[in-house]
Amino acid sequence: MQIRGGLNELMRQAARVQRKIEEKKAEVADREVTATAVGDKVQVTATYARKISRITIDPEFLKTEGIELALDGACAAVNAALEAADKAMEAEVAKVTGGVKIPGVV
């Protein structure tokens, strides 16, 4: 069985898909997701590009529960926000690839 267009055409198609994926990643990199922890007392916002853009801690919560619990909540919220950002980016890339998982792309 011969591939139509040969190996060169296959490589061109792969390069085209890779370019479209990179364009999509750049297009959505600044979109944001928000995650919360400790009963919404700690809020973290992250971009699809996995950059933390904002951390908010309820001052009353900080005053009553202390810094240790607030920091634990911040860690949990950061992890949740980064996970949500990863899933959102994967969903955007899936639109380009038609849902085909390409190793090392996301």
C-alpha positions in Angstrom: 0.0 0.0 0.0 1.4 3.4 -1.0 0.6 6.6 0.9 -0.9 9.1 -1.5 1.7 11.8 -1.9 4.3 9.8 -0.1 6.2 10.5 3.0 6.8 14.1 2.1 3.1 14.9 2.0 2.6 13.2 5.3 5.4 15.4 6.8 3.9 18.5 5.4 0.5 17.6 6.9 2.1 17.0 10.3 3.9 20.4 10.1 0.6 22.1 9.1 -1.2 20.5 12.1 1.6 21.5 14.5 1.5 25.1 13.2 -2.3 25.2 13.7 -1.9 23.9 17.2 0.8 26.5 18.1 -1.4 29.2 16.6 -4.4 28.1 18.7 -2.2 27.9 21.9 -1.0 31.5 21.3 -4.6 32.6 20.6 -6.0 31.3 23.9 -2.9 31.6 26.1 -4.4 34.7 27.9 -7.8 33.2 28.7 -8.3 32.6 32.3 -9.9 30.0 34.6 -10.6 30.4 38.3 -10.5 27.8 41.1 -11.4 28.1 44.8 -10.6 26.2 48.0 -11.6 26.2 51.6 -15.2 27.0 50.9 -14.5 29.8 48.4 -12.4 31.7 50.9 -9.3 31.3 48.7 -9.5 32.1 44.9 -6.8 31.6 42.3 -7.0 32.7 38.7 -4.6 31.1 36.1 -4.2 31.6 32.4 -4.5 28.7 29.9 -0.7 29.1 29.6 -0.4 28.0 33.2 0.5 31.5 34.6 -1.0 32.4 38.0 -2.5 35.9 37.5 -4.3 36.5 40.8 -4.7 35.0 44.3 -7.4 36.3 46.6 -7.8 35.3 50.2 -10.8 36.5 52.3 -9.3 38.8 55.0 -11.8 37.5 57.6 -10.8 33.9 56.9 -7.1 34.9 57.2 -7.8 36.7 60.5 -9.8 33.8 62.0 -8.0 30.8 60.7 -4.5 32.0 60.3 -1.8 32.0 57.7 -1.1 28.3 57.7 -4.6 27.3 56.7 -4.8 30.2 54.2 -1.5 29.0 52.5 -2.8 25.4 52.4 -5.9 26.7 50.7 -3.8 28.7 48.3 -1.8 25.6 47.3 -5.0 23.6 46.8 -6.6 26.4 44.7 -3.4 26.9 42.6 -3.3 23.2 41.8 -7.0 23.2 40.9 -6.6 26.2 38.7 -3.6 24.8 36.9 -5.5 21.5 36.3 -8.5 23.4 35.0 -6.1 25.5 32.7 -4.6 22.3 31.4 -8.0 20.8 30.6 -9.2 24.0 28.9 -6.1 24.1 26.8 -6.5 20.4 25.9 -10.1 21.1 24.8 -8.9 24.0 22.6 -6.2 21.8 21.0 -8.7 19.0 20.5 -10.7 21.4 18.3 -7.7 21.6 16.0 -6.7 18.0 16.0 -10.3 16.6 15.8 -9.9 15.0 19.2 -6.8 13.0 18.2 -4.3 12.9 21.1 -0.8 13.8 19.9 1.9 12.9 22.4 3.9 15.9 23.6 1.6 18.5 22.1 -0.2 19.8 25.2 
